[in-house]
Amino acid sequence: MVAEDDTSGDDASGDDASGDDTSGADLPATGWAVLGLLSFGTELSGYDLKKWADWSLGFFYWSPSFSQIYGELKRLEKAGYATSRMVTPETGGRGKRVYRITEAGTAAVRTWTREAPVEPPVLKHGVMLRLWLGHLMGPARMRDVLATHQDYAETMRRRAAADAEGAATEPAWAYTELTLKWAERYYAAERERAAEMLAELAELEERQESGRPDGD
């Protein structure tokens, strides 16, 4: 993915990075994510970082907001993990601030990646929550929710597949490509699970209409 130029300026700081603690051990997850994005070695603006996060992190973890990114960049600079400079386009116009990881930042994120505990995934699935409360929603509304989720999953699968193909063109993004392939398969599975639930919902409706036990 080619990062786009930011003409809005990158001097703003985020509301979500409160506190002045710059200890590496105390960086929040967003801080490690931003530092990880910088670890690919490219000098990036806050706008670029947001685009890169949407292109990668957003498929499997979360994509931080602009305010979170700017706040963490400020924190990382204070910690000595990143440096920044203002650049002005040769054609003139408003400049932008770009950031680069330092040797200390690379060492810190490498240590965190290798040594910090890997937290297990936590499933927070809004569609499953609605299915659990299906007795309050009714089958017609539940079908709509499942069908919408099925379409969403397919859209995300296509996006992940396209971005994986893009990552394949850059050797430095080999692990990003693998991660995006995982995301593609995850969303394909989500699409299939939604289709299965739609079929099972139809069977449940038939049992209820015929007065037969629903299997609970």
Helices and strands as residue ranges (DSSP letters): G 24-26, H 29-38, E 44-45, H 46-55, G 57-59, H 66-79, E 82-87, E 96-101, H 103-115, H 126-132, H 134-137, H 139-167, G 171-173, H 174-210
